[in-house]
Amino acid sequence: MAHWLIKSEPSTWSWDMQVKAGAKGTPWNGVRNHSAKLHLMAMKKGEEVFFYHSNEGKEIVGIVKVIKTYYPDDTDPSDKFGMCDFAAVKPLKTPVTLEAIKAEPKLKDMVLINNSRLSVQPVSDAEWALICKMGGV
């Protein structure tokens, strides 16, 4: 199974809001970048995904899982983009900040560092394991 990272501004959609959505989860709509779209299309049900607070906080705060694979985004008038649904799995015991990620040499190739604006991105198995360790999970 692959691993991923999705980004959200906490003032728009926070980890706490994701948790409150419960097991029914929420659709991840509004993605309008073709690279991010391809990552959403590649996701499989059950895959785990880091939940990253962007702009405010700049940290990985939790793990969600894919509960519904790619389908059309009803907020997209162009009908070019889609979305997946995610449900919260667990918070990181210690949020892992962007600063901590940049300071870790083993994470120097992480997409989060090298293409920081991409809202949906892959995470390698080694990166996943190290960030989980840093986050206490």
C-alpha positions in Angstrom: 0.0 0.0 0.0 1.1 3.5 -0.7 1.3 6.4 1.7 0.2 10.0 1.1 0.0 13.5 2.5 -2.9 15.9 2.2 -2.8 19.6 3.2 -5.4 21.8 4.6 -5.5 25.2 6.2 -6.8 24.7 9.7 -9.0 27.8 9.4 -10.8 26.1 6.4 -10.7 22.5 7.5 -8.8 21.4 10.6 -7.8 18.1 12.1 -10.4 18.6 14.9 -13.1 19.0 12.2 -11.9 15.9 10.5 -12.1 13.9 13.7 -15.6 15.3 14.4 -16.7 13.9 11.0 -16.3 10.5 12.5 -16.2 7.2 10.6 -18.4 8.5 7.8 -15.5 10.8 6.9 -15.5 13.7 4.5 -14.9 14.3 0.8 -11.6 16.0 -0.1 -13.0 18.4 -2.7 -11.6 21.6 -4.2 -8.3 20.2 -5.6 -7.6 22.0 -8.8 -4.0 21.0 -9.6 -3.4 18.2 -12.1 -0.5 16.6 -10.3 -2.6 16.5 -7.1 -5.5 15.1 -9.1 -3.3 12.2 -10.3 -2.3 11.4 -6.7 -5.9 11.3 -5.7 -6.7 9.0 -8.6 -3.9 6.7 -7.5 -5.2 6.3 -4.0 -6.7 3.0 -2.9 -9.2 2.3 -0.2 -7.6 1.7 3.2 -4.4 3.6 2.4 -3.1 5.8 5.1 -2.5 9.5 4.6 -0.8 12.2 6.7 -3.0 15.2 7.6 -0.9 18.4 7.3 -2.0 21.8 8.6 -0.7 24.3 6.0 -0.1 28.0 6.3 -1.1 28.0 10.0 1.0 25.6 12.0 2.8 23.9 9.1 2.8 20.5 10.7 1.7 16.9 10.3 -1.0 16.5 13.0 -2.7 13.2 12.2 -3.4 10.2 10.1 -6.5 9.6 8.0 -7.4 6.7 5.7 -9.0 6.6 2.3 -12.6 5.4 2.7 -13.8 6.1 -0.8 -11.6 6.2 -4.0 -11.6 8.9 -6.7 -14.9 10.2 -8.0 -16.1 13.4 -9.6 -15.9 16.6 -7.5 -19.4 18.2 -7.5 -17.8 21.6 -6.7 -15.9 21.6 -10.0 -17.8 23.4 -12.8 -15.3 22.2 -15.4 -15.9 18.5 -14.5 -12.1 17.9 -14.8 -11.3 17.2 -11.2 -12.4 14.7 -8.6 -12.0 13.8 -4.9 -11.6 11.0 -2.4 -13.2 10.6 1.0 -11.1 10.4 4.2 -11.8 9.4 7.8 -9.6 10.2 10.8 -7.5 7.3 12.1 -5.4 8.9 14.9 -3.6 12.0 15.9 0.2 12.1 16.1 1.2 12.2 19.8 3.6 15.0 18.8 2.9 17.0 15.7 5.8 17.0 13.3 6.6 20.5 12.1 7.9 21.4 8.7 10.9 22.8 10.5 11.6 19.4 12.0 11.2 17.7 8.6 13.6 20.1 7.0 16.1 19.5 9.8 16.1 15.7 9.3 18.6 14.8 6.5 16.8 11.5 5.8 13.8 13.5 4.7 15.7 15.8 2.3 14.0 14.3 -0.8 10.5 14.5 0.6 7.9 16.1 -1.7 6.8 18.3 1.1 10.2 20.0 1.1 10.8 20.0 -2.7 7.3 20.9 -3.9 5.8 22.5 -0.9 2.7 24.0 -2.6 1.4 20.6 -3.8 -1.8 19.8 -1.8 -1.8 16.1 -2.3 1.5 14.2 -2.5 3.1 10.8 -2.2 5.1 9.8 0.9 7.7 7.0 0.6 7.6 4.0 3.0 10.9 5.2 4.7 9.6 8.8 5.0 6.3 7.4 6.5 8.1 5.3 9.1 10.4 8.1 10.1 7.7 10.7 10.5 5.5 8.2 12.4 8.5 7.7 14.8 9.0 11.5 15.1 5.3 11.9 15.8 5.2 9.1 18.5 3.0 6.7 16.6 
